[in-house]
Amino acid sequence: MFLKRINYDFLLRHCTVGSIKPSRMCTSMEKDMPSGIDHRFFMNILGISRKDVDSMLAKHGKFYMLDKEDVQESYDTLQEYKISDGILEYPGILTTSATTLKNRHGVLIECSFSQVTLKILHRYLTIMNKPISLVKTYGYIPQNANVAERLAEIVNSGKIIQEARKLEVTGTLNDLRRFFIDDFLRQKIQASEKDLQKIWHSYGRIRHRPIKTISQSIDLIRKEMNFSNEKILKHGYLLYGDPENTEKILSMGTLLGVDIKEVLECHPKILMSNHRSIKQIVNILREHEISDTAMQKNWLIFTLGPRTVANRIAYLKEVEEFRVLLNHPRIGRLIYYQNKAIHRLNYLKDNKIFCASLNVLSSDSESFHRYAQNGIDATKGKEIVGTLAKKLNRNTKDIRKYLSRHPNWCHVPLVSISSVYEYLQQKGFTESDIYKNIHILFYPLAEITRKSEAIEREALDFIKDINWKSLSKSQYLALILYIIEIDFHFAGDGIWATNYIQSEKSEEAQLSV
């Protein structure tokens, strides 16, 4: 007899009915997020009328996805190169990041362009795929310029082999640059042919980085991070890093209280994030009171954009099943893998599985499928213990010991426990009252309110002999537990006395009520 004394009970699986609207919703929220760029901003930097701004924004909707600082930085870069005049003819170029503009400008200079204009920069991708002979015909590169020889000087190649000369005659600028980038990587980091194939397959954007910039990036991470050639090749994206941005990230010193170099050693991909974005994400986490220790378990959050992080946290707060996890020590995983988690949550709910843990929702595919196919609606209870320990200000050992008196306590959705807890708090029950009757949290809220109303109406025969108004708050909760379980001989099966059926066992209990 599990419930000899009144302080026990189970909770039913009481989750929000209906599907969660997933990743598409999150994506659209991120896309439609106001950027803070107003008409006056463009009127000031471009010297145009409000009507012209309306026309420009209608043609280039990407501006709505950008921050004012990013657009300003792109404009300043064009001014730095003295090519901002006539920008109204190609306003969309301001949607290109400053780093990309710098890289493209550098590539064109390396390819012997006599002058880089807004038109050329705007048509960069097209021009780089044109035959060099045609580019010379356009007058972008002098007819007498030897592009192969110029690139050979940049990569410190001792001689120009016949293949390179042939490419200059028959190939595109991208073809010729790839030839010399390969030669450069063989010299600089001892890249093998297999390494080069992998780099071009997975990190093809390297073609849009000046060779000088690639060299600076390699030198910087070697000096500051002591990365070996093998590690650089393993993380090929490091080759198209921005040295200036890398220096600013390293200058931060620490990230969430941890040495920045220690973080980057384990997660070098963060070097690809903008240093300003990293700081903005830290501020967003602070605003939402998400602890440093929680985020230290998933550093890859810093590879997302600040607006994406802000929108995902806001979305988590709108969904009951996720909101209860905001204080979870691994909340970073839920933010990072949010779209995946939403799809999985919907899938499990459709299959009448309601107790999946955060780890299940954000786990690898194999682990998730194993859990789903197992069909057992239960967890290991860590999230329940952790949440209640924080809410009741008790240590996890005591909480687990008390909860584990019931053999099926892990079959309870955390969202249901939290909703009951919040309801009891609103009704004036203290942490001590709830802790003494902790198993009441395992019951459906509807069942608790129904029994409470029955007591107050004195609709139960044996209640008429009890002066329930003289009971303390703690005793009142115990009485509710008693009334719920009395029909089940205090075996703990009161948890199944609900319309929310989840298993054959619950159906049998339902029929017996």
Secondary structure, DSSP 4 states (H G I P E B T S, - for coil): -TTSSTT----------S----HHHHHHHHHHS-----HHHHHHHH---HHHHHHHHHH-GGGGGS-HHHHHHHHHHHHHTT--TTGGGSGGGGGS-HHHHHHHHHHHHHTT-S---HHHHHTHHHHHTSBHHHHHHTTSS-TT--HHHHHHHHTT-S---HHHHHHHHHSBHHHHHHHHHHHHHHHHH---HHHHHHHHHH-GGGGGS-HHHHHHHHHHHHHHH---HHHHHHTGGGGG--HHHHHHHHTT-EETTEEHHHHHHH-GGGGGS-HHHHHHHHHHHHHTT--HHHHTT-GGGGGS-HHHHHHHHHHHTTSHHHHTTTT-TTHHHHHHTHHHHHHHHHHHHHTT-----HHHHTS-HHHHHHHHHH------SHHHHHHHHHHHT--HHHHHHHHTTSTTTTSS-HHHHHHHHHHHHHTT--HHHHHHTGGGGGS-HHHHHHHHHHHHHT-SGGGGGS-GGGS-HHHHHHHHHHHHHHTTTTSSGGGG-SS---SHHHHHHHHH-
